[in-house]
């Protein structure tokens, strides 16, 4: 698990730090690092972050997929 600060807030305690599962863990829940309240599924967060990146990337910028793929 990774503890990270995101531009999100916990609905319960209003914290900004969340626990994100790493690739080898079975759970895919993202939870508040302070009160452990459920925030979202990791796939949902990944899709939201990807959509934001695509709308804010400057013209001609290479995406992660183009660099890796």
ABEGO torsion letter per residue (X at the ends): XBBBBBBBBBAAAGBABBBBBBAABABABBBBAAAGBBABBAAAAAAAAAAAAAAABBBGBBBAAAAAX
